[in-house]
Amino acid sequence: MFSVAGRTSLEVARALAAEQVAVWHGNYYAFELSTLLGLEPYGAVRAGVVHYNNDEDVQRLLGAVDRVAG
């Protein structure tokens, strides 16, 4: 879970989708925690890495986030 300064989670998710990187955005049904962390009203971005992802997938995600964060 992360955020990018100056951009909403939806903006970040859309920018990553344009680079064919799938993420989720919002508060993931944890509204109270998201509020406590100061993430509302937009929540944060969530990226998941699972057993079938490889190093190339992770590097592609990190590169795309770096470009979006500019």
N, CA, C and O atoms as a CHARMM CRD file, in Angstrom:
* protein
*
  280
    1    1 MET  N      0.84700  -1.16400   0.00000 PROA 1      0.00000
    2    1 MET  CA     0.00000   0.00000   0.00000 PROA 1      0.00000
    3    1 MET  C      0.89100   1.22600   0.00000 PROA 1      0.00000
    4    1 MET  O      1.82600   1.32700   0.79500 PROA 1      0.00000
    5    2 PHE  N      0.59700   2.16300  -0.90200 PROA 2      0.00000
    6    2 PHE  CA     1.41300   3.36600  -0.98700 PROA 2      0.00000
    7    2 PHE  C      0.59300   4.51000  -1.57100 PROA 2      0.00000
    8    2 PHE  O     -0.49800   4.31200  -2.10500 PROA 2      0.00000
    9    3 SER  N      1.14700   5.70200  -1.45600 PROA 3      0.00000
   10    3 SER  CA     0.54200   6.87200  -2.07700 PROA 3      0.00000
   11    3 SER  C      1.64300   7.65600  -2.78100 PROA 3      0.00000
   12    3 SER  O      2.83000   7.46800  -2.51200 PROA 3      0.00000
   13    4 VAL  N      1.23700   8.52200  -3.66800 PROA 4      0.00000
   14    4 VAL  CA     2.16400   9.38100  -4.39900 PROA 4      0.00000
   15    4 VAL  C      1.78400  10.81900  -4.08300 PROA 4      0.00000
   16    4 VAL  O      0.64700  11.23300  -4.30900 PROA 4      0.00000
   17    5 ALA  N      2.72700  11.56900  -3.56500 PROA 5      0.00000
   18    5 ALA  CA     2.45800  12.95300  -3.17300 PROA 5      0.00000
   19    5 ALA  C      1.89800  13.75600  -4.33900 PROA 5      0.00000
   20    5 ALA  O      2.42600  13.72400  -5.45100 PROA 5      0.00000
   21    6 GLY  N      0.81800  14.47400  -4.05800 PROA 6      0.00000
   22    6 GLY  CA     0.22700  15.34300  -5.06600 PROA 6      0.00000
   23    6 GLY  C     -0.70700  14.66500  -6.04000 PROA 6      0.00000
   24    6 GLY  O     -1.23400  15.31900  -6.94000 PROA 6      0.00000
   25    7 ARG  N     -0.93100  13.35200  -5.88500 PROA 7      0.00000
   26    7 ARG  CA    -1.82400  12.62900  -6.80000 PROA 7      0.00000
   27    7 ARG  C     -2.77300  11.75900  -5.98600 PROA 7      0.00000
   28    7 ARG  O     -2.37600  11.17900  -4.97600 PROA 7      0.00000
   29    8 THR  N     -4.00800  11.66900  -6.42000 PROA 8      0.00000
   30    8 THR  CA    -4.95800  10.79100  -5.73900 PROA 8      0.00000
   31    8 THR  C     -4.65100   9.34600  -6.10200 PROA 8      0.00000
   32    8 THR  O     -3.96300   9.06700  -7.08400 PROA 8      0.00000
   33    9 SER  N     -5.17000   8.44400  -5.29800 PROA 9      0.00000
   34    9 SER  CA    -4.95300   7.02400  -5.58300 PROA 9      0.00000
   35    9 SER  C     -5.57900   6.62800  -6.92100 PROA 9      0.00000
   36    9 SER  O     -5.04100   5.77400  -7.62500 PROA 9      0.00000
   37   10 LEU  N     -6.68900   7.22900  -7.26800 PROA 10     0.00000
   38   10 LEU  CA    -7.32300   6.94900  -8.55500 PROA 10     0.00000
   39   10 LEU  C     -6.43300   7.42700  -9.70300 PROA 10     0.00000
   40   10 LEU  O     -6.27100   6.71600 -10.69500 PROA 10     0.00000
   41   11 GLU  N     -5.86100   8.60800  -9.58000 PROA 11     0.00000
   42   11 GLU  CA    -4.97200   9.12000 -10.62400 PROA 11     0.00000
   43   11 GLU  C     -3.76400   8.20300 -10.81700 PROA 11     0.00000
   44   11 GLU  O     -3.36000   7.91500 -11.94400 PROA 11     0.00000
   45   12 VAL  N     -3.20000   7.75300  -9.70700 PROA 12     0.00000
   46   12 VAL  CA    -2.03900   6.86200  -9.78200 PROA 12     0.00000
   47   12 VAL  C     -2.44200   5.53400 -10.42300 PROA 12     0.00000
   48   12 VAL  O     -1.73500   5.02300 -11.29100 PROA 12     0.00000
   49   13 ALA  N     -3.57500   4.97800  -9.99700 PROA 13     0.00000
   50   13 ALA  CA    -4.03400   3.70300 -10.55400 PROA 13     0.00000
   51   13 ALA  C     -4.28200   3.82400 -12.05600 PROA 13     0.00000
   52   13 ALA  O     -3.94000   2.91500 -12.81300 PROA 13     0.00000
   53   14 ARG  N     -4.86300   4.91800 -12.48900 PROA 14     0.00000
   54   14 ARG  CA    -5.11600   5.11200 -13.93000 PROA 14     0.00000
   55   14 ARG  C     -3.80400   5.26500 -14.70200 PROA 14     0.00000
   56   14 ARG  O     -3.66200   4.72200 -15.79700 PROA 14     0.00000
   57   15 ALA  N     -2.85000   6.00100 -14.13600 PROA 15     0.00000
   58   15 ALA  CA    -1.55800   6.17800 -14.80200 PROA 15     0.00000
   59   15 ALA  C     -0.81900   4.84800 -14.91000 PROA 15     0.00000
   60   15 ALA  O     -0.19500   4.56300 -15.93200 PROA 15     0.00000
   61   16 LEU  N     -0.89000   4.03100 -13.85400 PROA 16     0.00000
   62   16 LEU  CA    -0.24300   2.72100 -13.90100 PROA 16     0.00000
   63   16 LEU  C     -0.95700   1.80500 -14.88900 PROA 16     0.00000
   64   16 LEU  O     -0.30900   1.03300 -15.59600 PROA 16     0.00000
   65   17 ALA  N     -2.27400   1.88200 -14.94400 PROA 17     0.00000
   66   17 ALA  CA    -3.03100   1.06800 -15.90100 PROA 17     0.00000
   67   17 ALA  C     -2.62700   1.41300 -17.33200 PROA 17     0.00000
   68   17 ALA  O     -2.58500   0.53700 -18.19600 PROA 17     0.00000
   69   18 ALA  N     -2.33100   2.68200 -17.58200 PROA 18     0.00000
   70   18 ALA  CA    -1.89500   3.09100 -18.91600 PROA 18     0.00000
   71   18 ALA  C     -0.56300   2.43500 -19.28600 PROA 18     0.00000
   72   18 ALA  O     -0.22700   2.30700 -20.46300 PROA 18     0.00000
   73   19 GLU  N      0.19100   2.02000 -18.25800 PROA 19     0.00000
   74   19 GLU  CA     1.45200   1.30300 -18.49100 PROA 19     0.00000
   75   19 GLU  C      1.26500  -0.21000 -18.33000 PROA 19     0.00000
   76   19 GLU  O      2.23500  -0.95900 -18.21400 PROA 19     0.00000
   77   20 GLN  N      0.01700  -0.63700 -18.32600 PROA 20     0.00000
   78   20 GLN  CA    -0.36100  -2.04300 -18.18700 PROA 20     0.00000
   79   20 GLN  C      0.14200  -2.65600 -16.88500 PROA 20     0.00000
   80   20 GLN  O      0.60300  -3.79700 -16.84800 PROA 20     0.00000
   81   21 VAL  N      0.04000  -1.86300 -15.81400 PROA 21     0.00000
   82   21 VAL  CA     0.35400  -2.34000 -14.46500 PROA 21     0.00000
   83   21 VAL  C     -0.94900  -2.26700 -13.68200 PROA 21     0.00000
   84   21 VAL  O     -1.51500  -1.18800 -13.50500 PROA 21     0.00000
   85   22 ALA  N     -1.42100  -3.41100 -13.21600 PROA 22     0.00000
   86   22 ALA  CA    -2.70300  -3.47600 -12.50500 PROA 22     0.00000
   87   22 ALA  C     -2.49400  -3.29700 -11.00400 PROA 22     0.00000
   88   22 ALA  O     -1.70300  -4.00800 -10.38500 PROA 22     0.00000
   89   23 VAL  N     -3.21400  -2.33700 -10.43200 PROA 23     0.00000
   90   23 VAL  CA    -3.21100  -2.08900  -8.98900 PROA 23     0.00000
   91   23 VAL  C     -4.64600  -1.78400  -8.56100 PROA 23     0.00000
   92   23 VAL  O     -5.53700  -1.66000  -9.40100 PROA 23     0.00000
   93   24 TRP  N     -4.85600  -1.66800  -7.29200 PROA 24     0.00000
   94   24 TRP  CA    -6.15500  -1.28700  -6.73400 PROA 24     0.00000
   95   24 TRP  C     -6.00300   0.07500  -6.08400 PROA 24     0.00000
   96   24 TRP  O     -4.89300   0.49400  -5.75600 PROA 24     0.00000
   97   25 HSD  N     -7.11500   0.76500  -5.89800 PROA 25     0.00000
   98   25 HSD  CA    -7.07800   2.05400  -5.20200 PROA 25     0.00000
   99   25 HSD  C     -8.27900   2.15200  -4.28200 PROA 25     0.00000
  100   25 HSD  O     -9.31800   1.54300  -4.53700 PROA 25     0.00000
  101   26 GLY  N     -8.13800   2.91100  -3.22500 PROA 26     0.00000
  102   26 GLY  CA    -9.23400   3.11300  -2.28700 PROA 26     0.00000
  103   26 GLY  C     -8.81600   2.81000  -0.87300 PROA 26     0.00000
  104   26 GLY  O     -7.64000   2.91600  -0.52600 PROA 26     0.00000
  105   27 ASN  N     -9.79300   2.42600  -0.04000 PROA 27     0.00000
  106   27 ASN  CA    -9.47300   2.15000   1.36800 PROA 27     0.00000
  107   27 ASN  C     -9.62700   0.67700   1.73000 PROA 27     0.00000
  108   27 ASN  O     -9.40800   0.31200   2.88500 PROA 27     0.00000
  109   28 TYR  N     -9.99400  -0.17400   0.78300 PROA 28     0.00000
  110   28 TYR  CA   -10.02300  -1.63200   0.95600 PROA 28     0.00000
  111   28 TYR  C    -10.86200  -2.06100   2.16100 PROA 28     0.00000
  112   28 TYR  O    -10.49700  -2.98900   2.88300 PROA 28     0.00000
  113   29 TYR  N    -11.96900  -1.38700   2.36600 PROA 29     0.00000
  114   29 TYR  CA   -12.89100  -1.69100   3.46700 PROA 29     0.00000
  115   29 TYR  C    -12.26200  -1.44200   4.82500 PROA 29     0.00000
  116   29 TYR  O    -12.75200  -1.95500   5.83100 PROA 29     0.00000
  117   30 ALA  N    -11.18800  -0.66600   4.87800 PROA 30     0.00000
  118   30 ALA  CA   -10.53000  -0.31500   6.14200 PROA 30     0.00000
  119   30 ALA  C    -10.60700   1.20600   6.31400 PROA 30     0.00000
  120   30 ALA  O     -9.59100   1.87800   6.49400 PROA 30     0.00000
  121   31 PHE  N    -11.81700   1.72200   6.25500 PROA 31     0.00000
  122   31 PHE  CA   -12.02300   3.16800   6.28900 PROA 31     0.00000
  123   31 PHE  C    -11.44500   3.80600   7.53800 PROA 31     0.00000
  124   31 PHE  O    -10.79600   4.84900   7.45200 PROA 31     0.00000
  125   32 GLU  N    -11.66600   3.20100   8.69500 PROA 32     0.00000
  126   32 GLU  CA   -11.16500   3.79800   9.93900 PROA 32     0.00000
  127   32 GLU  C     -9.64400   3.87800   9.94000 PROA 32     0.00000
  128   32 GLU  O     -9.07900   4.89900  10.33200 PROA 32     0.00000
  129   33 LEU  N     -8.97600   2.81600   9.50700 PROA 33     0.00000
  130   33 LEU  CA    -7.51100   2.82600   9.43900 PROA 33     0.00000
  131   33 LEU  C     -7.03500   3.83600   8.40400 PROA 33     0.00000
  132   33 LEU  O     -6.08300   4.57500   8.65100 PROA 33     0.00000
  133   34 SER  N     -7.68100   3.87100   7.26600 PROA 34     0.00000
  134   34 SER  CA    -7.30500   4.81100   6.21600 PROA 34     0.00000
  135   34 SER  C     -7.45500   6.25100   6.70000 PROA 34     0.00000
  136   34 SER  O     -6.63100   7.10800   6.38200 PROA 34     0.00000
  137   35 THR  N     -8.50300   6.51000   7.46500 PROA 35     0.00000
  138   35 THR  CA    -8.70300   7.83700   8.04100 PROA 35     0.00000
  139   35 THR  C     -7.61200   8.13700   9.05900 PROA 35     0.00000
  140   35 THR  O     -7.03500   9.22500   9.04500 PROA 35     0.00000
  141   36 LEU  N     -7.32500   7.18800   9.93900 PROA 36     0.00000
  142   36 LEU  CA    -6.28600   7.36100  10.95600 PROA 36     0.00000
  143   36 LEU  C     -4.92900   7.65600  10.32100 PROA 36     0.00000
  144   36 LEU  O     -4.14600   8.43400  10.86500 PROA 36     0.00000
  145   37 LEU  N     -4.64900   7.04300   9.18100 PROA 37     0.00000
  146   37 LEU  CA    -3.37600   7.25300   8.49300 PROA 37     0.00000
  147   37 LEU  C     -3.36200   8.52600   7.64100 PROA 37     0.00000
  148   37 LEU  O     -2.35400   8.84600   7.01000 PROA 37     0.00000
  149   38 GLY  N     -4.49700   9.25300   7.62700 PROA 38     0.00000
  150   38 GLY  CA    -4.57800  10.49800   6.87100 PROA 38     0.00000
  151   38 GLY  C     -4.70800  10.29600   5.37600 PROA 38     0.00000
  152   38 GLY  O     -4.33500  11.17400   4.59800 PROA 38     0.00000
  153   39 LEU  N     -5.22800   9.15600   4.96400 PROA 39     0.00000
  154   39 LEU  CA    -5.32500   8.83700   3.53700 PROA 39     0.00000
  155   39 LEU  C     -6.67400   9.17300   2.91700 PROA 39     0.00000
  156   39 LEU  O     -6.80600   9.17800   1.69300 PROA 39     0.00000
  157   40 GLU  N     -7.65700   9.44900   3.72900 PROA 40     0.00000
  158   40 GLU  CA    -8.97800   9.75700   3.18100 PROA 40     0.00000
  159   40 GLU  C     -9.00700  11.19700   2.68600 PROA 40     0.00000
  160   40 GLU  O     -8.30200  12.03000   3.25600 PROA 40     0.00000
  161   41 PRO  N     -9.77300  11.53400   1.66800 PROA 41     0.00000
  162   41 PRO  CA   -10.88700  10.75800   1.15500 PROA 41     0.00000
  163   41 PRO  C    -10.51800   9.81500   0.00700 PROA 41     0.00000
  164   41 PRO  O    -11.39900   9.14100  -0.52600 PROA 41     0.00000
  165   42 TYR  N     -9.25600   9.74600  -0.38500 PROA 42     0.00000
  166   42 TYR  CA    -8.90100   8.97700  -1.57900 PROA 42     0.00000
  167   42 TYR  C     -8.31600   7.60200  -1.30600 PROA 42     0.00000
  168   42 TYR  O     -8.23900   6.77600  -2.21600 PROA 42     0.00000
  169   43 GLY  N     -7.90300   7.33800  -0.07600 PROA 43     0.00000
  170   43 GLY  CA    -7.28800   6.05300   0.21200 PROA 43     0.00000
  171   43 GLY  C     -5.88000   6.00000  -0.34600 PROA 43     0.00000
  172   43 GLY  O     -5.20400   7.02400  -0.44700 PROA 43     0.00000
  173   44 ALA  N     -5.44000   4.80900  -0.70700 PROA 44     0.00000
  174   44 ALA  CA    -4.08200   4.60400  -1.19300 PROA 44     0.00000
  175   44 ALA  C     -4.10900   3.62500  -2.36700 PROA 44     0.00000
  176   44 ALA  O     -5.16500   3.13100  -2.76400 PROA 44     0.00000
  177   45 VAL  N     -2.94500   3.36400  -2.89900 PROA 45     0.00000
  178   45 VAL  CA    -2.78100   2.41000  -3.99700 PROA 45     0.00000
  179   45 VAL  C     -2.26300   1.11500  -3.39500 PROA 45     0.00000
  180   45 VAL  O     -1.41600   1.13300  -2.50200 PROA 45     0.00000
  181   46 ARG  N     -2.76500   0.00600  -3.87800 PROA 46     0.00000
  182   46 ARG  CA    -2.29600  -1.29400  -3.39500 PROA 46     0.00000
  183   46 ARG  C     -1.80700  -2.11600  -4.57100 PROA 46     0.00000
  184   46 ARG  O     -2.51400  -2.30400  -5.56100 PROA 46     0.00000
  185   47 ALA  N     -0.58900  -2.59800  -4.43800 PROA 47     0.00000
  186   47 ALA  CA    -0.00900  -3.48800  -5.44200 PROA 47     0.00000
  187   47 ALA  C      0.24200  -4.82900  -4.77400 PROA 47     0.00000
  188   47 ALA  O      0.74800  -4.88300  -3.65300 PROA 47     0.00000
  189   48 GLY  N     -0.10200  -5.88900  -5.44600 PROA 48     0.00000
  190   48 GLY  CA     0.09000  -7.21900  -4.88900 PROA 48     0.00000
  191   48 GLY  C      1.11200  -8.01000  -5.69100 PROA 48     0.00000
  192   48 GLY  O      1.09800  -8.01200  -6.92200 PROA 48     0.00000
  193   49 VAL  N      1.98500  -8.67200  -4.97600 PROA 49     0.00000
  194   49 VAL  CA     2.95600  -9.56900  -5.59400 PROA 49     0.00000
  195   49 VAL  C      2.69300 -10.95700  -5.02800 PROA 49     0.00000
  196   49 VAL  O      2.64200 -11.13700  -3.81100 PROA 49     0.00000
  197   50 VAL  N      2.52600 -11.93000  -5.90500 PROA 50     0.00000
  198   50 VAL  CA     2.22800 -13.29300  -5.47200 PROA 50     0.00000
  199   50 VAL  C      3.21700 -14.26700  -6.10800 PROA 50     0.00000
  200   50 VAL  O      4.13800 -13.86300  -6.81700 PROA 50     0.00000
  201   51 HSD  N      3.01400 -15.53200  -5.84500 PROA 51     0.00000
  202   51 HSD  CA     3.98200 -16.55700  -6.23300 PROA 51     0.00000
  203   51 HSD  C      4.28900 -16.62200  -7.73000 PROA 51     0.00000
  204   51 HSD  O      5.37600 -17.05800  -8.10800 PROA 51     0.00000
  205   52 TYR  N      3.37400 -16.20400  -8.57600 PROA 52     0.00000
  206   52 TYR  CA     3.64800 -16.29900 -10.01000 PROA 52     0.00000
  207   52 TYR  C      4.29100 -15.03200 -10.58500 PROA 52     0.00000
  208   52 TYR  O      4.62500 -15.00400 -11.76900 PROA 52     0.00000
  209   53 ASN  N      4.46900 -13.98800  -9.77400 PROA 53     0.00000
  210   53 ASN  CA     5.20900 -12.81400 -10.23700 PROA 53     0.00000
  211   53 ASN  C      6.70000 -13.09900 -10.14800 PROA 53     0.00000
  212   53 ASN  O      7.16400 -13.81600  -9.26100 PROA 53     0.00000
  213   54 ASN  N      7.43600 -12.52300 -11.08700 PROA 54     0.00000
  214   54 ASN  CA     8.88200 -12.70800 -11.05900 PROA 54     0.00000
  215   54 ASN  C      9.57500 -11.35900 -10.88600 PROA 54     0.00000
  216   54 ASN  O      8.91700 -10.32500 -10.77000 PROA 54     0.00000
  217   55 ASP  N     10.89900 -11.37800 -10.87000 PROA 55     0.00000
  218   55 ASP  CA    11.66500 -10.14600 -10.66800 PROA 55     0.00000
  219   55 ASP  C     11.35400  -9.10100 -11.73600 PROA 55     0.00000
  220   55 ASP  O     11.29800  -7.90600 -11.44400 PROA 55     0.00000
  221   56 GLU  N     11.15400  -9.54900 -12.96500 PROA 56     0.00000
  222   56 GLU  CA    10.83700  -8.61400 -14.04600 PROA 56     0.00000
  223   56 GLU  C      9.51800  -7.88800 -13.78100 PROA 56     0.00000
  224   56 GLU  O      9.40800  -6.68800 -14.03300 PROA 56     0.00000
  225   57 ASP  N      8.52000  -8.60900 -13.27600 PROA 57     0.00000
  226   57 ASP  CA     7.23400  -7.99400 -12.94100 PROA 57     0.00000
  227   57 ASP  C      7.41400  -6.91800 -11.87600 PROA 57     0.00000
  228   57 ASP  O      6.86100  -5.82400 -11.98400 PROA 57     0.00000
  229   58 VAL  N      8.18500  -7.23700 -10.85700 PROA 58     0.00000
  230   58 VAL  CA     8.40900  -6.28900  -9.76000 PROA 58     0.00000
  231   58 VAL  C      9.16800  -5.06900 -10.27100 PROA 58     0.00000
  232   58 VAL  O      8.82500  -3.94300  -9.91200 PROA 58     0.00000
  233   59 GLN  N     10.18000  -5.26500 -11.09300 PROA 59     0.00000
  234   59 GLN  CA    10.93400  -4.14200 -11.63800 PROA 59     0.00000
  235   59 GLN  C     10.06300  -3.27100 -12.53500 PROA 59     0.00000
  236   59 GLN  O     10.21400  -2.04900 -12.55500 PROA 59     0.00000
  237   60 ARG  N      9.15100  -3.89700 -13.27800 PROA 60     0.00000
  238   60 ARG  CA     8.22300  -3.13700 -14.13200 PROA 60     0.00000
  239   60 ARG  C      7.29100  -2.27900 -13.28200 PROA 60     0.00000
  240   60 ARG  O      7.02800  -1.12400 -13.61600 PROA 60     0.00000
  241   61 LEU  N      6.79200  -2.84500 -12.18500 PROA 61     0.00000
  242   61 LEU  CA     5.95900  -2.09500 -11.24900 PROA 61     0.00000
  243   61 LEU  C      6.73800  -0.91400 -10.67700 PROA 61     0.00000
  244   61 LEU  O      6.25600   0.21800 -10.70200 PROA 61     0.00000
  245   62 LEU  N      7.93300  -1.17000 -10.16400 PROA 62     0.00000
  246   62 LEU  CA     8.72200  -0.10500  -9.54500 PROA 62     0.00000
  247   62 LEU  C      9.07800   0.98800 -10.54900 PROA 62     0.00000
  248   62 LEU  O      9.04700   2.17200 -10.21200 PROA 62     0.00000
  249   63 GLY  N      9.41300   0.60300 -11.76800 PROA 63     0.00000
  250   63 GLY  CA     9.72300   1.59700 -12.80300 PROA 63     0.00000
  251   63 GLY  C      8.51900   2.46000 -13.13400 PROA 63     0.00000
  252   63 GLY  O      8.64100   3.67400 -13.29200 PROA 63     0.00000
  253   64 ALA  N      7.36200   1.83300 -13.23900 PROA 64     0.00000
  254   64 ALA  CA     6.13700   2.57200 -13.54600 PROA 64     0.00000
  255   64 ALA  C      5.77700   3.52500 -12.40800 PROA 64     0.00000
  256   64 ALA  O      5.38800   4.66500 -12.65800 PROA 64     0.00000
  257   65 VAL  N      5.90300   3.07000 -11.16600 PROA 65     0.00000
  258   65 VAL  CA     5.62800   3.95300 -10.01600 PROA 65     0.00000
  259   65 VAL  C      6.60000   5.10900 -10.02100 PROA 65     0.00000
  260   65 VAL  O      6.20600   6.24500  -9.75700 PROA 65     0.00000
  261   66 ASP  N      7.85600   4.84900 -10.31500 PROA 66     0.00000
  262   66 ASP  CA     8.85500   5.91100 -10.37100 PROA 66     0.00000
  263   66 ASP  C      8.48300   6.95700 -11.42100 PROA 66     0.00000
  264   66 ASP  O      8.60600   8.15500 -11.16600 PROA 66     0.00000
  265   67 ARG  N      8.03600   6.52600 -12.58000 PROA 67     0.00000
  266   67 ARG  CA     7.64200   7.45700 -13.63500 PROA 67     0.00000
  267   67 ARG  C      6.39600   8.26400 -13.23300 PROA 67     0.00000
  268   67 ARG  O      6.31600   9.46700 -13.48400 PROA 67     0.00000
  269   68 VAL  N      5.43900   7.58800 -12.61300 PROA 68     0.00000
  270   68 VAL  CA     4.21000   8.27100 -12.18500 PROA 68     0.00000
  271   68 VAL  C      4.51700   9.30200 -11.10800 PROA 68     0.00000
  272   68 VAL  O      3.95300  10.39600 -11.10200 PROA 68     0.00000
  273   69 ALA  N      5.42100   8.94200 -10.19100 PROA 69     0.00000
  274   69 ALA  CA     5.77600   9.85300  -9.10500 PROA 69     0.00000
  275   69 ALA  C      6.61100  11.00900  -9.61000 PROA 69     0.00000
  276   69 ALA  O      6.69500  12.05700  -8.97000 PROA 69     0.00000
  277   70 GLY  N      7.24300  10.80600 -10.79200 PROA 70     0.00000
  278   70 GLY  CA     7.99900  11.82000 -11.50800 PROA 70     0.00000
  279   70 GLY  C      8.90400  12.63900 -10.69500 PROA 70     0.00000
  280   70 GLY  O      9.58100  13.52100 -11.22500 PROA 70     0.00000
